[in-house]
Every structure is written in structure tokens, then in C-alpha cells.
Amino acid sequence: MQIECMRNSLSNQLARIRSIALLSEEIVPPLDRIDIRLLGLVQDNADLSLEALAARVSLSTSQCSRRLQQLREDGYISHVATVLDPKRLGLGLKAYVMVVLRPQPDGPAAFYEHMRRSPEVLECCMITGDADYMLKICTRDLHSFSAFLQELAATNLVASTRSSIVVEERKSTTALPVELSVQGPAGRQAPGGRRAL
């Protein structure tokens, strides 16, 4: 019985890895160096004017505008957001929670819905390894964090959790390493590139 459970667990892990691999192979329109530069600039400071962006990448404002519009249409820019300071808002505790779900047919769907309705949950990721999910939590203090964990346990969806509280952040950024996207698999240069606009 134990061996069978281990086989099922291994099979589920392999299925997850395969799905991740398929997602990573999704074909997207290629970028050139100017696109990379533009994406890096706008993700670092979305308040930059079109004129300032154009000057930074040595394009006219009309060329820059067309480039940005094409990047939006191609899905490289999903949306624009403002980054808030959690400490100024009194949200002084961050934590990571590893979650193992109970084996229930509708468990994952119910868990997703609970995560969607939980404002403390910044990220909910299905992962490989011993746990099923990893949560990134931001809340006020230990009391509110404990209340979140108790509410999560009360759903009867979770078999176990393991928490790690952030003591000090040494790096925190929303910026993606866009410069890496100019390389294909195994470090090869990605084929093609956008024509000059």
C-alpha cells in the first residue's frame, strides 16, 4: 500500500514537471535589443513619458509608441501596476507557507477559491517536492498570521502546513530579467527579431 502511494506521488510529480516544461516551450514572438531595453525601462518606471522612453532607446516618439503597442498586443506587457510600501501600510510580516492538501476530488478547486478570496496571499504556486503548494503571505503581525493559518486549517482542505517567517529581506523586486529572453534554449541566441519600426 505504501509503495503504491509512493508511485502515485511520483507520477503526480512527473506530470507537474511535464506541464511546466510544456509551458516553458510556448512559442512567442521574438524580441530584439530595443524591445528588451523598452521592457526593462517600463517595468522599472512605468511613469516615464513616451518622450523620455524614446530618448533612452534612440527612437522617435512615434516609433517608440508603435513598439510599445506591439509589445502589449503580443502579451509581453500584461498590465501596469503601482508598487506600494508594505511597511508604510502597517503590513510588517511576510512569510512563506508550504501546503499539503488532503486527497479530495474537489480539494484543489476549493483551495484555489479560498486562496483567491484571501487578501494576505500574494502568490499561490503549485510546486514539486514534498508540498503541493507554496504561498507567499503579507499581513500585519504574528496574530493576524496565526488567524490566517487557523482559518486555512478550518477549511479541512489542508493536511499539513510548514511556515517560514521572513526575518529580513535582502532583495525584493518585481522586475523580470528581461535581458535573458534574447537567448534561446541552452544559451543559444533566439532566432529572428523584430524589424525596425
N, C-alpha and C positions, 0 to 999 in steps of 0.2 A: 504493500500500500504506500509506504514512504517513498519507495523507488518510483512508483507511478506518479506520485505528486511532484517529485523532482523532475521527472521527464516532462510533465505538463508545464512546470515553471520554466524549464529551459526552452521548451517550444514557444512559449509566450514571449520570452526574452528575444529569441531569434526573430520572431515575427515583427517585433518592435524595431529591431535593428534593420531588418529588410525595408520596412516602411520609411525609416529615416533615410536610408541610402537612396531610395527612390525619389524622395523629396529633394535630396541634395543634387540629383541629376536633372532636375527640371530645367528645360531649355528656356533661357531668357534672352532678349535682345542684347547684343554685345555693347560694351561701353568703350569710349576712348578716353584719353587722358584729360580732356576738357570736361567730359561728363563726371569723371571721378573727382576732379577739382571742385566742380559746382556742387556735387552732392556733399563733399566734405565741408564746404563753406556753409551751405544752408542748414546742415544738421548741427553745426556748431553755433550758428547765429541766424535764426530764421528772420530776424528783424532787419537784416541787411537790405538796403534798397536795391532795385534792379540795376541802377546806375553803378552802385558800389560793386555788385557782383560782376557785372560786365567788365569793369576796370580790372578786377582781380584776375580774371581769366583772359584778358586781352581780346574781348569780343565787343561788337556793338550791342546796344541795349536790345535791339530787335532780334539779333542772333541769340543773345542770351535768353530772351523771353521764349523764343521758339524751342530752345534746348530744354528749358525747364518744363515747358508744357509737354514736350515729348517724354521727358522722364516721368512726369505724372501719369500720362496715358499708358506708358509701358509698365507702370506699377512700382517703379523704384521709389517714388515718394508716395507713401500711403496716406499720410495726413501730417498736419503741423500742430504741435502742442507746445505749451509753456511749462517749463520745469519749475516746480515750487520747492521752497526750502522747508523740509520737514521739521527742523528744529524751531524755526520761527512759528510754525503751526502747532507746536507742542507735541509733535509725534516723535518722541525721543527713543523709541525702542524698535529695532529691526531684528528679525530672526528668520531662520530657515527651518522648515519643518518637513521631515521625511514621513510620508504617509503610506501605510499598507492597508488596502481595503479588504473588507470581508468578501468572501466569494458569494456574491449575489447577482442574479441575472440583470437586474436593473440598477445595480450599485454604481457603476461608473457614470451613468446618465444623471442619477440623483446627486452624486458627488459633484459633477460639473456644475449643476444648477446651484448647489449650495455655495460653491466657490464663486460663481458669477454674482451671487447676492451678498457676498461678504466683502465689504469695502476694505478690510485690512489686508486682503490678499492682492498683492501687486502682480504676482506671477504664479501660475499653476502649471507645472510641466510634468508630463509623463516621462519617466526615466528608466534606464536599465539599472540592474543591480538588485540589492535586497529589497528596496522600497518600490512602490508603484508610482508615487508622485513626490515632487519636491515643491514646496510652497515658499514664496518669499513674502514675509509679513512685515507690515509697518503699522505701528499702533502707539498709544500714549505711553504705557508703562507696563510693569510686570502684572499688575492687577488686571488690566484690560487684555493682556496677552493670555493670562490664565483663563479669563472668561471666554475668550475665543476658543481655546483648546477644549474647555468644558462643553461649549456649545457644539463643537465638532464631534466630540465623543457621544453626545446625546442623540446624534442622528442615527446611531447604530450602523453606520456605513463603514466605520473605520475599525480595523483590527488592532492597529498599534500606531503610535507616532514616536518620533525622536526629534527633539528640538535642539537647536544651537542658536544662542543669542549673540548678536554682533556686539563685540566689546568696543572695537574701533574700526572705522572704515579707512583703509589706506588708499583705495581707489574706488570711485563711483562715477560712472559715465553712462550716458545714453548713446554716445557716438559709436557707430559701427566702423570697423576697419575697412572702409570702402576701397582703400588702395590695394587690398588683397584681391579684389574682384577682377583685376586686369589679368590675373593668372588663371589658367585652366587647371584641370586635374594634374596632380604630381608636379606643380610648379610650372607647367607649360604655359606659354603665352596664349591667351584666349584668341580664337580666330576672329577675323573681321574687325569691325569697329564702326562707329557712327561716321557718316560723311559730314564734312563741314557744312554748317548751315549758314 
